[in-house]
Amino acid sequence: MRLHRTILQLSLPAIITNVTVPLLGLIDIAISGHIGDSAEIGAIALGAMMFNMLYWNFTFLRMGTTGVTAQFYGARRDDMVSTTLFRALAIALAIGVAILLLQVPLKSLLIALLAPSDRVATLAGRYFYICVWGAPAMLCTSALKGWYIGMQNSRFPMYIAVSVNVVNVAMSLLAVFVLGYGFVGIAVGTLVAQYFGIALSVALLLCRYRRFLRLSHLRGVLEGEGLGKFFRVNRDIFIRSVCLLAVTAFFTSAGARSGDTVLAANALIMQLFLVFTYFMDGFAFAGEALVGRCVGEENDAMLRRSVSALLKWGLGVTLLFAALYGGALPFILSFLTTSQQVIDCAMRYRLWCLLIPVVGVSTFIWDGVFVGLTATRQLVYSIVCASALFFAVYFNPFTSRDNHLLWISFLLYIWVRGVVLWWCYRRRMLKQ
């Protein structure tokens, strides 16, 4: 019972944190919808997508920091807990500065990849050149969130995410409607919120974990124990992120080739997939923290019990979403769009929508478990195998490449990731 309570204490704040992310994008689009034309709305959506594509490559700053920190926390190595924090912040700051120095070619590359109209490209460029100055703050905040989760504290990341979103909305409204900045006011509000986020993150660190700031030094951060492992974990998670981005980008591109209606229907179903991931990622975060702590404590019995409990919670969430999508899919789709044509098209792919929770449940749990184990090489194996299968199935010479095949390929991709990680975990446990 205590273990299940611990899982909920770690996962529920993480779920709330995840749910706040899409809400902010919707509010920014709503603000732009009240001040400008469709080009400005599109520019906000495009600008957000540009930063998603950019920052997605650096998710290792959060995930890698969590696993390594949790293991040192479990081993009661306070010195290495402190060293891990400073290493993560140093890398985050270095990447943030590099993004600032390379902002012109990065903007050009992202615009070229997304290929918007000239007016949308111009507006999105203005948005990008303002928000990009928040890169160091954004990446350092991500590293701190990962460190907090590794310290078994998912409440601080929740406080940060909710506060940043509130400040973002307030500052955007102020800049747009009171100060009269117009379209660029939305970007200004986002930039201010990002620096508020790092300020709050540091303030929480000083309030709760001040003693850890005295336990490390520069030489230890750059040369000391665990440096090789820290970079290996981050390298593997970076490779995983690139593969995820490649499959997701191709999925969107392939859907677009089937026409605007199919593209819109896929986008709706993908939103349902993302909602499911927001919940499952909460339990994955719990897995990262719990499993990492068990490894540090060298407590294999607790590790096994933690994994078993996480899978049970994952099964419960799966049944809930399968029932929701099975019984209320037409209503959910009508909430997301008023286009009956798009709803009818999405309903043709109802089976794949219902299978999303079923095939995805173990993948997210195992991702969290292996981050906690810092067995990130296995994460690379799973994503490479799954990505190869995705493209092999979609480009097979025996069937037509329609949208059904695209969804079959995507669901197999998700399922295989979980199967490979289950097999790796089973081999690891049999060796002990």
C-alpha positions in Angstrom: 0.0 0.0 0.0 2.9 2.4 0.9 4.5 1.7 -2.5 1.3 2.5 -4.4 0.9 5.7 -2.4 4.5 6.7 -3.3 3.8 6.0 -7.0 0.7 8.3 -6.8 2.7 11.0 -5.0 5.3 11.0 -7.8 3.0 10.5 -10.8 0.0 12.8 -10.1 2.0 16.1 -9.9 3.8 14.9 -13.1 0.5 14.3 -14.9 -0.7 17.8 -13.9 2.6 19.2 -15.2 2.1 17.5 -18.5 -1.5 18.6 -18.9 -0.5 22.3 -18.5 1.7 22.1 -21.6 -1.0 22.0 -24.4 -3.2 24.5 -22.5 -0.6 27.2 -22.9 -0.4 26.7 -26.6 -4.2 26.9 -26.9 -4.3 30.2 -24.9 -1.5 31.7 -27.1 -3.5 30.8 -30.2 -6.7 32.2 -28.6 -4.9 35.5 -27.9 -3.6 35.8 -31.4 -7.1 35.0 -32.7 -8.4 38.1 -31.1 -5.7 40.5 -32.4 -5.0 39.4 -35.9 -5.8 37.4 -39.0 -5.2 33.7 -39.8 -1.6 34.3 -40.7 -0.8 35.5 -37.2 -2.6 32.5 -35.7 -0.7 30.2 -38.0 2.6 32.0 -37.1 2.0 31.3 -33.4 1.3 27.7 -34.0 4.3 27.4 -36.3 6.6 29.2 -33.9 5.5 26.8 -31.1 6.2 23.9 -33.4 9.7 25.3 -34.2 10.6 25.3 -30.6 9.1 21.9 -30.0 11.3 20.5 -32.7 14.3 22.3 -31.3 13.9 21.5 -27.7 12.7 17.9 -28.2 16.4 17.0 -29.1 17.5 18.1 -25.6 15.0 16.0 -23.5 18.1 14.2 -22.2 18.7 17.2 -20.0 15.6 16.2 -18.0 15.5 12.4 -18.4 19.2 11.7 -18.1 19.5 13.9 -15.0 16.6 12.1 -13.3 18.0 8.6 -13.7 21.6 9.4 -12.6 20.4 11.7 -9.7 17.9 9.0 -8.4 20.7 6.4 -8.3 23.1 8.6 -6.3 20.2 9.6 -4.1 19.4 6.0 -3.3 23.1 5.3 -2.6 23.2 8.3 -0.3 26.0 9.9 -2.3 25.1 13.5 -1.6 28.3 14.7 -3.2 27.5 13.0 -6.5 23.9 14.3 -6.3 25.3 17.8 -6.2 27.8 17.1 -8.9 25.1 15.7 -11.2 23.0 18.9 -10.7 25.9 21.2 -11.7 26.9 19.0 -14.7 23.3 19.1 -16.0 23.1 22.9 -15.6 26.5 23.4 -17.2 25.5 21.4 -20.3 22.1 23.1 -20.4 23.7 26.6 -20.3 26.3 25.7 -23.0 23.5 24.4 -25.3 21.4 27.4 -24.6 24.3 29.8 -25.5 25.0 27.7 -28.7 21.4 28.1 -29.8 21.6 31.9 -29.3 24.8 32.0 -31.4 23.3 29.9 -34.1 19.8 31.4 -34.1 19.9 32.7 -37.7 20.7 29.4 -39.4 18.5 27.5 -37.0 15.5 29.7 -37.8 16.2 29.3 -41.6 16.5 25.5 -41.3 13.3 25.2 -39.3 11.3 27.4 -41.6 12.6 25.4 -44.6 11.5 22.2 -43.0 8.0 23.4 -42.2 7.6 25.4 -45.5 4.9 27.9 -44.5 3.6 30.8 -46.7 5.8 33.9 -47.0 3.7 36.0 -44.6 3.5 33.2 -42.0 7.2 32.6 -42.3 8.0 36.3 -41.7 5.7 36.5 -38.6 7.0 33.1 -37.3 10.6 34.5 -37.7 9.8 37.5 -35.6 8.3 35.2 -32.9 11.4 33.0 -33.1 13.9 35.8 -32.7 12.3 36.9 -29.5 11.6 33.6 -27.8 15.0 32.1 -28.7 16.6 34.4 -26.1 14.8 32.2 -23.5 16.7 29.1 -24.6 19.3 29.1 -21.7 16.5 29.6 -19.1 14.3 27.0 -20.7 17.0 24.3 -20.9 18.3 25.0 -17.4 14.8 24.8 -16.0 14.4 21.4 -17.7 17.6 20.2 -16.1 16.5 21.3 -12.7 13.1 19.6 -13.2 14.9 16.4 -14.0 17.1 16.7 -10.9 14.0 17.4 -8.6 12.3 14.2 -9.9 15.5 12.2 -9.3 15.3 13.6 -5.7 11.8 11.9 -5.5 10.2 15.3 -5.7 7.7 15.8 -8.6 5.8 18.5 -6.8 8.5 21.2 -7.5 8.3 20.6 -11.3 4.5 20.9 -11.0 4.8 24.2 -9.2 7.2 25.5 -11.8 5.1 24.4 -14.8 1.8 25.8 -13.4 3.5 29.1 -12.3 5.2 29.6 -15.6 2.0 29.1 -17.5 0.1 31.6 -15.3 2.8 34.2 -15.7 3.0 33.5 -19.5 -0.7 34.2 -19.9 -0.7 37.2 -17.7 2.3 38.8 -19.4 1.0 38.0 -22.9 -2.3 39.7 -22.1 -0.5 42.6 -20.6 1.9 43.0 -23.5 -0.7 42.6 -26.2 -3.8 44.5 -24.8 -2.3 46.9 -22.3 1.1 47.8 -23.7 0.0 47.5 -27.3 2.8 45.3 -28.5 0.3 43.4 -30.7 1.5 40.1 -32.2 5.0 40.2 -30.7 3.5 40.7 -27.2 2.8 37.0 -27.2 6.4 36.2 -27.7 7.4 38.8 -25.1 5.1 37.1 -22.6 6.6 33.7 -23.3 10.1 35.0 -22.9 9.4 36.7 -19.6 7.7 33.5 -18.3 10.7 31.4 -19.2 13.1 33.5 -17.1 10.5 33.6 -14.3 10.6 29.7 -14.5 14.4 29.5 -14.0 14.2 32.1 -11.2 11.5 30.1 -9.4 13.4 26.9 -10.0 16.5 28.3 -8.4 14.5 29.8 -5.5 13.0 26.4 -4.8 16.5 24.9 -4.9 17.8 27.4 -2.4 14.8 26.9 -0.1 14.9 23.1 0.0 18.3 21.9 -1.2 20.7 24.6 -0.2 23.1 22.2 1.5 23.8 20.4 -1.8 25.2 23.6 -3.3 28.2 23.3 -1.0 29.1 19.7 -1.8 30.6 20.1 -5.3 33.4 22.0 -7.0 34.3 22.9 -10.6 37.0 20.3 -11.0 34.7 17.5 -9.8 32.0 18.6 -12.2 34.3 18.6 -15.2 36.6 15.6 -14.4 35.2 13.7 -11.4 33.4 10.4 -10.8 30.5 9.4 -13.0 31.3 11.8 -15.8 31.5 9.1 -18.4 28.2 7.5 -17.3 26.5 10.9 -17.3 27.5 11.6 -20.9 26.7 8.1 -22.0 23.2 8.3 -20.7 22.6 11.7 -22.2 24.1 10.6 -25.6 21.7 7.6 -25.7 18.7 9.6 -24.8 19.6 12.2 -27.5 19.7 9.4 -30.1 16.3 8.2 -28.9 14.9 11.7 -29.2 16.2 12.0 -32.8 14.5 8.7 -33.8 11.2 9.8 -32.1 11.3 13.1 -34.0 12.0 11.4 -37.3 9.1 9.0 -37.0 6.7 11.7 -35.8 7.7 14.1 -38.6 7.4 11.4 -41.2 4.0 10.3 -39.9 2.7 13.9 -40.3 4.2 14.2 -43.7 2.8 10.9 -44.9 -0.7 11.8 -43.6 -0.5 15.1 -45.5 0.0 13.3 -48.8 -3.4 11.7 -48.3 -5.2 15.1 -48.4 -6.3 17.8 -46.0 -9.2 15.9 -44.5 -7.1 12.8 -43.7 -4.3 15.1 -42.3 -6.9 16.8 -40.0 -8.4 13.4 -38.9 -4.9 12.1 -38.1 -4.2 15.2 -36.1 -7.3 14.6 -34.0 -6.5 11.0 -33.3 -2.9 12.0 -32.5 -4.3 14.5 -29.9 -6.0 11.6 -28.3 -2.7 9.7 -28.3 -1.0 12.7 -26.7 -3.6 12.9 -23.9 -2.9 9.3 -23.1 0.8 9.9 -23.1 0.3 12.8 -20.6 -1.1 10.3 -18.1 1.4 7.5 -18.9 4.4 9.8 -18.7 3.4 10.6 -15.1 3.9 7.0 -14.2 7.0 6.9 -16.3 8.4 9.7 -14.3 7.5 7.8 -11.1 9.4 4.8 -12.6 12.5 6.9 -13.3 12.6 8.1 -9.7 11.7 4.9 -7.9 13.8 2.5 -10.0 16.8 4.8 -9.9 16.5 5.0 -6.1 16.2 1.1 -5.9 19.4 0.8 -8.0 21.3 3.2 -5.8 20.1 1.3 -2.6 21.0 -2.0 -4.3 17.5 -3.2 -3.4 16.5 -5.7 -6.1 13.4 -6.9 -4.3 12.0 -3.4 -4.1 12.9 -2.8 -7.7 10.9 -5.8 -8.8 7.9 -4.7 -6.7 8.1 -1.2 -8.0 8.1 -2.4 -11.6 5.2 -4.7 -10.9 3.2 -1.9 -9.3 3.9 0.5 -12.1 2.7 -2.0 -14.7 -0.5 -2.5 -12.7 -1.2 1.3 -12.6 -0.4 1.4 -16.3 -3.0 -1.4 -16.9 -5.6 0.5 -14.9 -5.0 3.7 -17.0 -5.2 1.7 -20.2 -8.6 0.2 -19.3 -9.9 3.7 -18.4 -8.8 5.2 -21.7 -9.9 2.2 -23.8 -13.4 2.5 -22.2 -13.4 6.3 -22.8 -12.3 6.1 -26.4 -14.6 3.2 -27.1 -17.7 4.7 -25.6 -17.3 8.4 -26.3 -15.2 8.8 -29.4 -17.8 10.6 -31.5 -18.5 13.0 -28.7 -14.8 13.7 -28.1 -14.2 14.3 -31.8 -17.1 16.7 -32.0 -15.6 18.6 -29.1 -12.3 18.9 -31.0 -13.8 20.0 -34.3 -17.1 21.1 -35.8 -16.3 19.7 -39.2 -18.5 16.7 -39.8 -16.3 15.6 -42.7 -13.3 15.4 -40.5 -15.2 13.6 -37.8 -16.5 11.0 -40.3 -13.0 10.5 -41.7 -11.5 10.0 -38.2 -14.2 7.5 -37.4 -13.0 5.4 -40.2 -9.8 4.9 -38.2 -11.7 4.2 -35.0 -10.0 0.8 -34.5 -6.5 2.3 -34.4 -7.7 4.9 -31.9 -9.0 2.2 -29.6 -5.7 0.3 -29.9 -3.5 3.3 -28.9 -3.8 2.7 -25.1 -3.6 -1.1 -25.5 -0.3 -1.1 -27.4 1.2 1.9 -25.7 0.9 1.1 -22.1 4.0 -1.0 -21.5 6.2 1.2 -23.7 5.8 4.3 -21.5 6.3 2.3 -18.3 9.4 0.5 -19.6 10.8 3.8 -20.8 10.7 5.1 -17.2 12.1 1.9 -15.8 15.1 1.9 -18.1 15.8 5.6 -17.5 15.9 4.8 -13.8 18.2 1.9 -14.4 20.3 4.2 -16.6 20.3 1.3 -19.1 19.9 3.8 -21.9 21.6 1.6 -24.5 18.5 -0.6 -24.4 16.4 2.4 -25.0 18.4 3.0 -28.2 18.0 -0.7 -29.2 14.2 -0.5 -28.7 13.7 2.8 -30.7 16.0 1.7 -33.6 14.2 -1.7 -33.9 10.8 0.0 -33.7 11.7 2.8 -36.2 13.1 0.2 -38.7 9.9 -1.8 -38.4 7.8 1.3 -38.9 9.5 2.2 -42.2 9.7 -1.4 -43.3 6.0 -2.0 -42.8 5.0 1.3 -44.4 7.2 0.9 -47.5 6.5 -2.8 -48.0 5.9 -3.7 -51.7 2.9 -5.9 -51.1 0.2 -3.4 -49.9 -0.9 0.1 -50.9 0.4 3.0 -48.8 -2.9 4.3 -47.5 -3.7 5.9 -44.1 -4.7 2.5 -42.5 -1.2 1.2 -43.3 0.3 4.4 -41.8 -1.5 3.8 -38.5 -0.7 0.1 -38.5 3.0 1.0 -38.9 2.8 3.6 -36.1 1.0 1.3 -33.6 3.6 -1.5 -34.4 6.3 1.0 -33.8 4.9 1.8 -30.3 4.3 -1.8 -29.4 7.7 -3.1 -30.5 9.4 -0.5 -28.3 7.7 -2.0 -25.3 8.3 -5.6 -26.3 12.1 -5.0 -26.8 12.4 -3.3 -23.4 10.4 -6.1 -21.7 12.8 -8.6 -23.2 15.8 -6.6 -22.0 14.4 -6.3 -18.5 13.7 -10.0 -18.4 17.2 -10.9 -19.4 18.6 -8.5 -16.8 16.5 -10.0 -14.0 17.4 -13.6 -15.0 21.1 -12.7 -14.6 20.7 -11.7 -11.0 
